[in-house]
């Protein structure tokens, strides 16, 4: 990895560590709480861009999502073409021009201002040095601070622009890496005092619009009219892509918009989501009111919206498909299971060491005392990594790490119930003790449809995988401190459900205190319409939550898997 590749990777790690905060302060152009998530998805190719930068640039533009993600992709698709530090000023100017051109109605007070400042200042400090790094970052920091007064939404909310801050975070890691600047910057909360928390009285405007990302292939012999496209909605960003056009747009009528696009050419890809749904799931507050902040791994079956509601920080692994790697909590499960059923190779990868370290530091800076309920060390190296960081870099002992021995739903239940207790008590030691109690008493039974995915990933021998499928046997397993343990074998889905009902009935002592996490892969309809009603009938006083199975688990165990985890609340 050369110095620029290392810089891109470190910049992404810096940005990713603060993505949840970017979501919390995202109020422009709409307060949908997804700037951090969109930047993590869109700039993901920078994690390991390699030498074929043109291919990565195309991949970045095609994978970009959201307003901020598409604008950032426009800029970085030019910047990453730099082959040396000497080319950065030129490529920065090219990126700045492409970003401004991509936006139908450019707005100051956004990341565009930061791109302007970067393009203006870089030529003044060539060649780049550790000393000039501090000067450049100071200029970019002031640009971000200025955004707080630039737009009505930002003024009302009392925050800086989330996209501009995201770019500052990226360049903080990028420039310190490529210049060898070892001087630690000030804590982020000190750099932007009073500008990183939305004012209590801020109320975002209601909207019925949908956020659309599409790729349009124009009809043969026809050029796309950018001006006509810009009039079809709000927050329009357009990125040329080898004869196609990548379009981000907000519209009140996605059906009519798609018809209009189809009249211009082929709609190669399309996604749309109501902005109101995003707004409803936006994080609120800063999660600092609990006696202990709770952090866990996304390898637990804890969806982002549920984690947000309980102020739980998630550490993502990545789902790898082809040459794309995406944070697992930001993947669309249906698409992943669809690829698996079609025979495509799908694997998982851990976050880089830098990504993990920067997230630990970010969480401790934001929330203070943090309890990291880590996925079992039998499954990943996250526990050893966190413990080493805590011992070497956490001089104030702000983070405590517990090896839960758990994964998937069992890990989610432990984190969820621990967070609930932390929110209603000031006794941090009681919270720690309860977490350890749950580690010993939470149960999970995972029902696998076929062994072939485990066999393909090397989790069981191919001989055993073939033997199980030949006899139509479906294993029941559980993640434990020692690793995956086989709990039984059944022959069909009906006997899976019988097994689950028997275990829940026998092992739950006080149903009124029970919390059950029912998880699905690509079988949500059966789980919700058949399994859930029978569990509720068995335990009418219990709380039953229906959630997607962790993709880290789902990718290894395959489509058709479902799971039941449960514990009794304090």
N, C-alpha and C positions, 0 to 999 in steps of 0.2 A: 504494500500500500504506500503510494507516494504521499508527499506532504499535503497536497491539495485534497486527495481522497480522504486522508485522515482528518483534514479540516471540515470537509462536508459531513463526515460521520459524526464528528464531535459537535458540530453545529446542530445536527439533527437531535443528538442526545440532549443537548441543552434545551432545545425547543420542547422536546417530548416531555421532559421532566416537569415543565410548568404548564402543560397543556390543559389540565383541569382548571387552573386559575384563569387561563385565557378564555375558557368556556364560561366561567363565572362572570367575567367582566365584558363579555360580548354583547354590545347593545346596538351596533351599527353594522350594516344598514338596517337589520332587524335584530331584535333581542332573542335570538333562537339558541343561544348557548352552545354553539358548535364550532367556533373558530379554531380552538385547539385541536379538536378531533379532525376537522377538515385538513388542517395543516399537517398533522401526523400522517394522514392517509396520502395526501397529495405529494408530500416531499419524501415519502418513504424510500423511493429509489436512491436518494442521496446517502442512505445508510451504508451502502457498499456499491458505489457507482462504477468501480473498475475503470478500464481503459477505453471501452467503447462508449464514449460520452454521448455521441449522437443518438445511439439506440436508447440510452437512458433518458435523454431529453424527450424523445418521442413517447417513451413509456410514461414519463411524468405527466406530460400534457394529457394523454389519454386516461390516466388514472385520477387526474385532479377532480376534486369535488368541492362544491360550495363556492361562495364568492371569494373568500380569502384564498382558498386552495388553488383556484384557477388563476388568480392574479399572481400569486407566488410562483406557480408553475411557469407562467410566462416569463418571469424574471430569471428564474433559475435554469430554465431550458437554454438560456444564453450564457449565464455565468459559468455553468459547469463545463462549457466548451473550452474554457481557459486551460491551456496545457502547462502553464507556468505562472508563478506569482507576478511576473512582469506583465502578463496579459490580463490581469484582473481589472485594471482601470478601463481598458477597452471593452471587455466583456460586460463589465458592470454598466457601462453606458448603453451597450446594446440591449441588456436586460431591462434597464430602465425604460428605454424607448418601446420595447415590445410590451411591457406591462401597461404603460399608458395607452398604447394603441389598442390593447385588448379590451379595455373598459369603454363601453359605449358612452357613459356619462362620468368621466373621471371626477373624483372628489378629493380635495385636499383634506388634511386631517386624518389620513389613512396610511397604510403601508406605502402608498405611492410617494408620500413625502419623504419617507426614509430612503426609498430607492433614489430619489432626487439628490438627497444629501450625500449618500454614499457615492454616487457617480461624480458629484462635484468635488468631493474631498480626496478620493483615492489618488488622482493624478498629482496631488500636492505633496504626497508622502511616499513617493517611489524612490528607492526601494523600501518596502515595508520592513519595519523593525519592531522590536518589543516596545520601544519608547513611542513610536508613532501609533502602535496598536491602542495604547491608552488614549491618545488624542482623538483618534477616529471614533472609538467607542463613546467618548465623552460627547462628541458632536451628535452621534446617533441617539444617545440617551436624551439629549436636550430636544431633539426632533420629536421623540416619542412624548416627552413631557408636554410639548407644545400642542399635541393633538387634543389634550383634555379641554382646550378652549376653542377648538376649531369647528365643532359640529354641535347642533342643539342636543342631540341624544347624549353625546359625551358630556356636555356641560350639565345636563339634568342628572345624569347618573353619577357624575363626579369621578369619572375614570378616564384613563388614557385609552386610545384605540387598541383593541385586542390584537388585530392583525399587525399593526406597527410594533407592538411590544413583542409579538412572536418573532418578527424579523430581527429585532434587536437581540433577543435571546439567542437566535441562531448565530448571528454574527459575533456575539460575545465568545461563543465556543469556537467559531471558525477562525477568527483573527488571533485569538490567544494560542491556538494550536499551530497555525502556519508561521507565526512570528516567534514562537518559542517563549512567549510571555508567561512567566511563571507567577507573576504577582496576582494574588487573588483579588477579584473585584469585590466591591462592597456587597453585602446582602441585598437581594433584589428589593425586599420590602423597604430598605433604607434608601435605595436609589429612586424610588417612586413613592415617597411618603404620602399616604392619604389618597392615592390614585389607583389602588388595586382592589378596591371593594366598592360594590355598587351601593349608592345611597339608599337608605332604608325607604325613603318616600318615592323612589323611582318606580313608575308604572309604565311598562312598554305598551305601545299601541297595539290594539288587536288587529289581526290580519287573517284573511281567508285565502291568501295566496299559497301556491305550491312552489317549491324549489325544484327546478328541473335541470338535469345535466344530460346533454345529448350529443351525439356525433352525427353530423349530416353530410352525406355524400351527394354532391349536386348532380343533377341529371346531365347526361352527356352533352357537351357543347354549351353548357349553361354555367355562368358564373354566379356565385351567391352575392346578393346585394347586402353589404354590411349595414347600410343605412336602414334598409327595410327590416332587417333582422333586429336592429336596435330598437325599433318601434313596437315590437311584439310583446314587450313586458318591461319589468323593472330589473335593476341590478344586473344588466346584461354584460357578460364577458365573453369574448369570442377569440378563439385561438386557432389559427390555420394549422392543419395537420396533414401534410402530404396530399393536397388536393381536397381534403375533407375540411370540415369546420367543427371544432369542439365548441359547444355553446352552453353557457350557464345562464339561467334566466328565471326570474320570479314571475309567475302568471296566476291569474285568478281562474283560468279555464285551461287546464292541461290537455284535455281532450281536443279542444279547438286548436290549441297550439300544435299538437302533434299532427293534426290534419293539415295545418298550414305548412309545417315542415315537409310533410309527405308530398305536397304539391310542388316543392322545390327540388326534391330528390329523394334518396333513400335514407331513412332513419336507421343508421347502423347500430346505434345503442341509445337507450332511453332509461332514465330513472327519474321518478318524481316522488316528493314527499310533502305533505301539508306542513307549512311553517308553523302552524298552531300546534301540531304534534311535537315538533322540536321544542317550541317554547314551553310547552307543558312539562317537558322533561328536563328543562334547564336547571342547573344546580342553583340552590339558594343559600345565602349565608356563606361563611367560610369554614364551617365545621370545627371551629376552635372552641366551642362552648363545652365540649365533653371533657371529663377529667383525663381521658386518654383518647388520642386519635387512633382509629383502627385502620390498618393497612393489610391487604392480603393480595394473593395472586389471582389473576383472571383465570387461572386454571381451575379455580372453584366456579361452580355454576351460579355465579352472581352477576346478573345482567347490569349493564352500566346504569340504567335508570334506577334500579333498586339500590345499587351501591351509592348513587348520588343522594337518594332520599335519606339514607342513613349515614351520610358523610364518610363513606368508606373509600379509601384510595385503592385503586387496582394497579398491580404491576402486570403488564401484558407480556405474554409470549407472542410469537408471530406465526401466522399460518402461511405456508409457502406453497404457491401454485405456479408452476412454470418458473418464470424469472421474476415473479412478484411476491413480495412478503408484506403482509398487512397485520397490524395489531389485532389480536384475536377478538377483543371486545368490540372492534369496529368492523368486523366481517359480517356479511349476510349469510347466516347458516344455510338457508335453502340453496344458495348458489354453491357453497362448498360441498354439501352432500350430493347435489346434482352432478358436480364434476366427479365425485368419487364413484357414483353409480355408473357413470359413463366410462370408467376405467382410467381416468386421469390420476396421475400421481399427486397426492397432497401430503405434505409433511409439516412438522412444526420446528420452530427454532427459538431458542431463548433470546431475550434482549441482550445486547452487548454488555460487557462489564461496565463500560462508561455510562450507558443508559441506566443501568441499575443503581450505580453509585450516585449519579446526579438526581435520580428520583428520591433516593433515601434523604439526600441533603435538602432537596426542595420541600419534602413533606415535613421534615423536622423544623425547617425555617418557618414554614407557614403555620404549623399546628403545635409545635413544641413537643411535649411527651407523646411518643407514638409507640403503639404495640403492633408489631408486624407478625401477623399470624401466617406463617410461611407454609407453602405446600410441602408435603413430606419429603425429607431428604432422600428417601428411596426412589423418588421420581425425578427430581432435578437437583442441580447444585445451588439453588437459590438460597438455601439455609446457610451453607458454608460461606457463600459470597457475602450475604448480609452480616453474618457474624464477624467475618474478617473486617468488613468496613466499620462495623460498630466498635470493634476493639482498636482499630488503627486510626480512625478519623472522627469518631464521635466522642470528642473529649468531654462533652457535657452530659454524656449518657442520656441523650434524648430519645434514643430508640432502643427498645427491647425486642428481642426476636424469640419466638417460640416455634419450634419444629412441631407442627400439628400431626405429622404422619398421615395427613389427609390430602385428598384431591377432590375434584368434581363437587358433587352436592354436599358431601360431608364437610369439606372445607368451607363452603358457602354458609351452611347452617352455623358452624362455629363462629365465623366472622359476623354474621347477621345478629345472632343472639348476644354475642359479646358487645357489639356496638349498641344494641338496645339498652343493655345494662349501663354502659358507659355514659349514655345520654341522660340517665335518670338518677345517677349517683355521683357523689364527689369522692368516693372511696376508690382510688386507683388500685389499691391492693386487692380489694374485693373483685374488681374487674379481672385482674390477672388470675386470681384464684378460680374464678368462674370459667375463664378461657381454658385453663388446664383441666377443670372438671369436664368441660365439653369434649376436649380431646379424648378423654377416657370413656365418655358415655354416648357420644353421638354415633349413630349407626348409618350405614348406607349399603344398599343392594343394587347392583347394576346388572341389567338384563341385556345380554348381547344377542343380536339376531343371527349373526354368522361369525365364525372365527377367521374368515379369510382375510379381513383387514388387519387383525392382530398378527396373523401369520405373515402377511406381506410386510408389516413393519418390524418383524423379528421379535414380537412380544411373546409368541408361542412358536413352537417348531411347526414347519409346514406339514409334517406328518400328523401331528396332533390336530392341526387345523383341518386337514382333509378328513381325518377320522371322525371328528365331531360333526362336520357337515354331512358326511356319508350316513351317519346314524340319526341325522336330524336332531342332534342334541344342542341345546342352547345353554351355555354356561351362565351361572350367576356368580358375580365376583364382587369383591369389596376392597377399596384401597385402605391399607393398614400401614402402620409404622414400618413393618418389614417388607412392604411392597404389596402387589396385588395378590389377594388370597381368594381361591375358589371356594364359594359357599354352597354350591349345589349345581345340579344339571337338570334341566327340564326339557320337555319335548316341543312345546308350542307356546304361543302368546298367552293363551288362556291359562296354562299352567304357570307361566311367569306371574300373572296377576294373582293367582291363587297363592303362590309362594309369598308374594309381597304382602297380601292381606294377612296371611298367617303370621308372618314376622312382625308386622306392625301391631297386630292384636296381642301377640304374646309379649312383646318387648316394651310396649308403652304402658307405664304404670298409671299415670294420671292424664287421661286424654284431654282434659280441659287445659292442661299446660303444654300440650304437645304442639310442636311446629314441624310440619312435614314439607319437604321440598320435592316436588314431583317434576322430573326433568324429561324432556323429549328431544329427539334428534330431528328426523324428517317425518315423524309420526305424531305430530301435535294433535291431529283430529282424534285419533284413537285414544291417546293419553287423556285428552280433555273430556271426551264424550263417553269413554268406557271406564278407564282406570280411576279417574278422579271421582266420579259419582259413587263408585263402589267403596273407595276409601272414605269418602265423606259419610256414607251410610254406616260404615263400620265405626267411625270415630266422629260423630256429629259435632262434638264440642271442640275438636282440634282445628288449628289453623293450617290450611293447606295452600301452599304457593305453587303455581304452575310456571316454570321457567325453562328456557332452553338449556340443554346439556352443555357444559363447557366444551368449546371447540377443541381445546387441547385433548380432552378425553374423546370427543366424538370422532376426531380425525383418526385416532388410533383404534377405536373400537367399531367405527363404521356406522352407516345409515341403519335405521331400524332399532338402534340401541335406545333404551330408556332407563330411568333410575329413580329410586326412592331413598331419600335421606331423611333422618328425623332425630329429634332430641326433645327433651322437656325443658321449657324455659324456667328461669329462676323466679 
